[in-house]
Amino acid sequence: MGRRHGLALVTTALRIATHNVWGVRGDWAQRLDILRRGYEQLAADVVTLQETILADDVDQARSMLGDGYNLVQQRTREADGQGVTIASRWPVGEVIECDPHVTPRTADFACTTLIAEVLAPEPLARLWVANHLPDYQLDHEHERCLQAVVAARTLEELVSARPGHVIVAGDFDADPDSASVRFWTGRQPLEGLSVCFRDAWESTHPGEAGGTFVPENPYSADWDWPYRRIDYVLVRCGRHGGPTLSIDDCRRTFDGPDTTGSDHYGIVADLSVPVSAR
């Protein structure tokens, strides 16, 4: 939501979407059409995408989103160009890519936390947006915990030096009961660190399952995968209260019979500056 104040545009709200788009697998031409139309309708201000292909002849994120976004791309990618992307309608400042290789077991997957300093209009102002994609293997929760700590420490250092709102959005490859997600949501310390981020889905749909990687998805390849809600939008909490941005709405995207565009459903959240802070 934006309004004019003098000659400046004052922006009090933002929409952020996250989606693992499954590379160019399956019927990519059909999926691309669905994703293009869907993202045009969503009109998100910030998008975090996982498993995007970036190669000499392919820029999957640009093909999906068009020219209305500044794109931040993961540098170290899979052999086929697969990695993660942050897209922002607003200017981007510093970009940081956390080192995810916390044990030798992470060497064969281009996991990362890609962080972009998004320079939104006042009173939103600086946003630290992190696209979090840790290790995916079922038995790699140890690595996911260590990767969460690396990402969280980096974000705490950044916001300490240059204050702003912090949003972590991505495919965490773990459900809400896992140690790594419990760490993010303030329920469990790890490696001597404790943080607290508010889960947008939990905030707006308490008690609802909200699975994003589910066997009923026509692109699902594993009916018995044990983790179902694995895609998140998280907002950092202030020192003495809840999230620094109000979570006004959160819903699944690309989850209908004619709108499924990946083996994951997406998530979109509407956030705003609390009235008391405007």
C-alpha positions as CSV (number, residue, x, y, z in Angstrom):
1,M,0.0,0.0,0.0
2,G,1.5,3.3,-1.0
3,R,0.4,6.9,-0.6
4,R,1.9,10.3,-1.6
5,H,3.3,12.4,1.2
6,G,4.6,15.7,-0.3
7,L,6.6,14.5,-3.3
8,A,7.7,11.2,-1.8
9,L,5.8,7.9,-2.0
10,V,5.2,6.5,1.4
11,T,4.9,2.7,1.4
12,T,3.4,1.0,4.5
13,A,2.8,-2.6,3.2
14,L,4.5,-5.2,1.1
15,R,3.6,-8.5,-0.4
16,I,6.3,-11.3,-0.4
17,A,6.0,-14.6,-2.2
18,T,8.2,-17.7,-2.1
19,H,8.2,-20.7,-4.3
20,N,10.4,-23.7,-5.2
21,V,9.8,-23.8,-9.0
22,W,11.4,-27.2,-9.7
23,G,13.8,-26.0,-12.4
24,V,12.5,-26.7,-15.9
25,R,11.4,-30.2,-15.2
26,G,8.1,-31.7,-16.4
27,D,6.2,-29.8,-19.0
28,W,8.1,-26.6,-18.6
29,A,6.3,-24.7,-21.4
30,Q,2.9,-25.3,-19.7
31,R,4.2,-24.6,-16.3
32,L,5.9,-21.4,-17.4
33,D,2.5,-20.1,-18.7
34,I,0.9,-20.9,-15.4
35,L,3.7,-19.3,-13.4
36,R,3.8,-16.1,-15.6
37,R,0.1,-15.5,-15.3
38,G,0.1,-16.4,-11.6
39,Y,2.9,-14.0,-10.7
40,E,1.4,-11.2,-12.8
41,Q,-1.8,-11.6,-10.7
42,L,0.0,-11.8,-7.4
43,A,1.9,-8.5,-8.1
44,A,4.3,-9.3,-5.2
45,D,6.9,-6.7,-4.2
46,V,9.5,-9.2,-3.3
47,V,9.8,-12.9,-4.5
48,T,12.2,-15.6,-3.3
49,L,12.5,-18.5,-5.8
50,Q,14.3,-21.8,-5.3
51,E,15.6,-24.2,-8.0
52,T,15.7,-21.5,-10.7
53,I,17.9,-22.2,-13.7
54,L,20.4,-19.5,-14.8
55,A,22.6,-20.4,-17.8
56,D,23.9,-18.7,-21.0
57,D,20.6,-19.3,-22.7
58,V,18.2,-19.5,-19.8
59,D,17.1,-17.0,-17.1
60,Q,14.2,-18.9,-15.6
61,A,13.3,-16.2,-13.0
62,R,13.3,-13.4,-15.7
63,S,11.1,-15.6,-17.9
64,M,8.6,-16.1,-15.1
65,L,8.6,-12.6,-13.6
66,G,9.2,-10.3,-16.6
67,D,11.2,-7.1,-16.5
68,G,9.6,-5.4,-13.5
69,Y,12.0,-6.8,-10.9
70,N,15.6,-6.4,-9.9
71,L,17.1,-9.9,-9.7
72,V,19.7,-11.1,-7.3
73,Q,21.1,-14.5,-8.3
74,Q,23.0,-17.2,-6.4
75,R,26.5,-17.3,-7.7
76,T,27.5,-20.9,-7.0
77,R,25.0,-23.2,-8.7
78,E,24.4,-26.8,-9.8
79,A,26.0,-28.0,-13.0
80,D,22.8,-27.3,-14.9
81,G,22.6,-23.7,-13.5
82,Q,20.1,-24.5,-10.7
83,G,20.2,-22.2,-7.7
84,V,18.1,-19.5,-6.0
85,T,16.9,-16.0,-6.9
86,I,15.6,-13.0,-5.1
87,A,13.4,-10.5,-7.1
88,S,12.6,-7.0,-5.8
89,R,10.5,-4.2,-7.3
90,W,12.6,-1.8,-5.2
91,P,16.3,-1.1,-5.5
92,V,18.8,-3.6,-4.0
93,G,21.9,-2.6,-2.0
94,E,24.3,-5.1,-0.5
95,V,24.1,-8.8,-1.4
96,I,25.5,-11.6,0.9
97,E,25.7,-15.3,0.2
98,C,26.3,-17.4,3.3
99,D,28.6,-20.4,3.1
100,P,26.3,-23.4,3.6
101,H,29.0,-26.1,3.6
102,V,29.0,-26.9,7.2
103,T,29.9,-30.5,6.9
104,P,31.3,-32.7,4.0
105,R,27.8,-34.0,3.4
106,T,26.6,-30.7,1.9
107,A,29.1,-30.8,-1.0
108,D,26.8,-32.3,-3.7
109,F,23.9,-29.7,-3.4
110,A,23.9,-26.0,-4.1
111,C,22.2,-25.1,-0.8
112,T,22.6,-21.5,0.3
113,T,21.2,-18.5,2.2
114,L,21.1,-15.6,-0.3
115,I,20.6,-12.2,1.5
116,A,19.6,-9.0,-0.2
117,E,19.4,-5.5,1.2
118,V,16.1,-4.3,-0.3
119,L,15.8,-0.5,-0.2
120,A,12.0,0.0,0.1
121,P,10.3,3.4,0.4
122,E,9.7,4.8,3.9
123,P,8.4,3.8,6.4
124,L,9.3,0.3,5.3
125,A,12.8,1.4,4.5
126,R,15.6,-1.2,4.7
127,L,14.5,-4.8,4.4
128,W,17.0,-7.7,4.9
129,V,15.5,-10.4,2.7
130,A,17.0,-13.9,3.0
131,N,16.2,-16.7,0.6
132,H,17.0,-19.8,2.6
133,L,17.5,-23.2,0.9
134,P,19.4,-25.6,3.2
135,D,20.2,-29.3,2.6
136,Y,17.3,-31.4,1.6
137,Q,18.2,-35.0,2.5
138,L,15.9,-36.6,5.1
139,D,18.8,-37.5,7.3
140,H,20.6,-34.1,7.1
141,E,18.7,-32.3,9.9
142,H,22.1,-31.8,11.6
143,E,23.3,-29.9,8.5
144,R,20.0,-27.9,8.3
145,C,20.5,-26.8,12.0
146,L,24.1,-25.7,11.3
147,Q,23.0,-23.8,8.2
148,A,20.2,-22.1,10.0
149,V,22.7,-20.9,12.6
150,V,25.1,-19.6,10.0
151,A,22.2,-17.7,8.3
152,A,20.8,-16.3,11.6
153,R,24.2,-15.1,12.8
154,T,24.8,-13.3,9.6
155,L,21.4,-11.6,9.7
156,E,21.8,-10.6,13.3
157,E,25.2,-9.0,12.5
158,L,23.6,-7.2,9.5
159,V,20.6,-5.8,11.4
160,S,22.9,-4.8,14.3
161,A,25.1,-2.7,12.0
162,R,22.3,-1.4,9.7
163,P,18.8,-1.7,11.3
164,G,15.9,-2.8,9.3
165,H,13.2,-5.4,9.0
166,V,14.3,-9.0,8.4
167,I,12.3,-11.6,6.4
168,V,13.5,-15.1,5.8
169,A,11.5,-16.9,3.0
170,G,12.3,-20.1,1.2
171,D,12.2,-23.9,1.1
172,F,13.5,-25.0,4.5
173,D,13.2,-28.8,3.6
174,A,11.9,-29.3,7.2
175,D,8.6,-29.2,8.9
176,P,7.6,-27.0,11.9
177,D,8.5,-29.7,14.4
178,S,12.0,-30.0,13.2
179,A,14.9,-28.7,15.3
180,S,16.0,-26.2,12.5
181,V,12.5,-24.7,12.2
182,R,12.0,-24.6,15.9
183,F,15.3,-22.7,16.1
184,W,14.0,-20.1,13.6
185,T,10.7,-19.7,15.5
186,G,12.3,-19.2,18.9
187,R,11.5,-22.5,20.4
188,Q,15.0,-24.0,20.5
189,P,18.5,-22.6,20.8
190,L,21.3,-24.0,18.7
191,E,25.1,-23.6,18.9
192,G,24.7,-21.0,21.7
193,L,22.4,-18.8,19.7
194,S,18.7,-18.1,20.1
195,V,16.5,-16.0,17.7
196,C,12.8,-15.6,17.1
197,F,11.0,-15.2,13.8
198,R,7.2,-15.3,13.4
199,D,5.9,-17.9,11.0
200,A,3.4,-16.1,8.7
201,W,1.4,-19.2,8.1
202,E,1.2,-20.1,11.8
203,S,0.3,-16.5,12.6
204,T,-2.7,-16.4,10.3
205,H,-3.7,-20.1,10.2
206,P,-3.1,-21.5,13.7
207,G,-3.6,-25.2,13.8
208,E,-3.9,-25.7,10.0
209,A,-1.6,-28.1,8.3
210,G,-0.8,-25.9,5.2
211,G,1.3,-28.5,3.4
212,T,3.3,-27.3,0.5
213,F,5.0,-30.5,-0.6
214,V,2.2,-33.0,-0.7
215,P,1.3,-36.2,-2.6
216,E,-1.9,-34.8,-4.1
217,N,0.2,-32.4,-6.2
218,P,0.2,-33.8,-9.7
219,Y,4.0,-33.2,-10.0
220,S,4.7,-35.0,-6.7
221,A,7.4,-37.7,-7.1
222,D,7.4,-39.2,-3.6
223,W,4.0,-40.0,-1.9
224,D,5.7,-40.9,1.4
225,W,8.0,-37.9,1.9
226,P,7.5,-37.3,5.7
227,Y,7.8,-33.5,5.7
228,R,4.8,-31.6,4.3
229,R,4.9,-28.0,5.3
230,I,8.4,-27.1,4.3
231,D,8.1,-23.6,2.6
232,Y,8.0,-20.5,4.9
233,V,7.8,-16.8,5.2
234,L,9.3,-15.7,8.5
235,V,9.4,-12.2,10.0
236,R,12.0,-11.3,12.7
237,C,10.6,-10.3,16.1
238,G,11.7,-7.2,17.9
239,R,13.5,-7.4,21.2
240,H,10.5,-6.7,23.4
241,G,7.6,-7.8,21.2
242,G,6.3,-9.6,18.2
243,P,7.3,-9.3,14.5
244,T,8.5,-5.9,13.5
245,L,6.1,-6.1,10.5
246,S,2.4,-7.0,11.0
247,I,1.4,-10.2,9.3
248,D,-1.9,-9.4,7.7
249,D,-2.4,-12.4,5.5
250,C,-0.7,-15.6,4.3
251,R,-1.9,-18.1,1.9
252,R,-0.8,-20.9,-0.4
253,T,-0.4,-20.2,-4.1
254,F,-0.2,-22.3,-7.3
255,D,-2.2,-25.0,-5.5
256,G,-5.3,-25.4,-7.6
257,P,-6.1,-28.1,-10.3
258,D,-5.4,-25.5,-13.1
259,T,-2.8,-23.4,-11.3
260,T,-0.2,-25.9,-10.0
261,G,3.1,-24.9,-11.5
262,S,5.7,-26.9,-9.6
263,D,6.1,-29.9,-7.3
264,H,5.8,-27.4,-4.4
265,Y,3.0,-25.1,-3.7
266,G,4.0,-21.5,-3.1
267,I,3.4,-19.1,-0.2
268,V,2.5,-15.4,-0.3
269,A,2.3,-13.1,2.7
270,D,1.0,-9.6,3.1
271,L,3.0,-7.6,5.7
272,S,2.7,-4.0,6.9
273,V,4.3,-1.5,9.2
274,P,2.4,-1.5,12.5
275,V,0.2,1.6,12.9
276,S,2.1,2.7,16.0
277,A,5.3,2.8,13.9
278,R,4.0,4.9,11.0
